[in-house]
Amino acid sequence: ACKKKETITPNAVASVSNLITIKGKASANTDLSNNSLELVPAGTKIVAYVPINDLRLTTDSSQINKFATFSTTVQSDGTYLITIGAPPKDVNVVLHYDDFVVDQIQPTGASPSSIRKTFRITTDSLVLVSGVTKVKDLIWQ
C-alpha cells in the first residue's frame, strides 16, 4: 500500500499539548589521517516522519497512512534539533538522513591522498512520548 506524505506544522494539529525534542551531534570519519570524527557538512538535511494519527488524541480514519514531516539541517557546529508537537502518548518517529559526498582524506602516506566518498546513515525508528528530549548523536559511514 502506498503511504501519502503530508507536510503539516504543529499548529495544524489541534491536540498538540507538549513537545518531543530530538537533538544531537552529527559526525563522520572524513579524515582517516587522525583518530577523531569530523563534523557533517552544515546544511545536511534530517527529516522526521510521524503518522498524523500519532499527533492526535483520537484516531481519524481519514488520516491513516498519512505522515507529518518535520525537518532540520545540521548546523555549522555539527548539531541538529527537531521539535515535534505531540499529545501525551507514544509517538512513532522515523528519521531519514541525507547522504553527502566529500573527498575523504586517506591515512598518512597513502596514495591517493584522498578518495571521493558518499557518506550514508541508516534510517532510525523511535517511539517517544511528549515532554521527552532524546539525545541521538549520529555517525555517517
Secondary structure, DSSP 8 states (H G I E B T S, - for coil): ---EE----GGG-TT--EEEEEEEEEEE--BTTSSS-EE--TT-EEEEEEEGGGGSSS--GGGTTEEEEEEEE--TTSEEEEEEEE-SSEEEEEEEE--EEEEEE-STT-SSSEEEEEE----EEEEEETT-EEE--EEE-
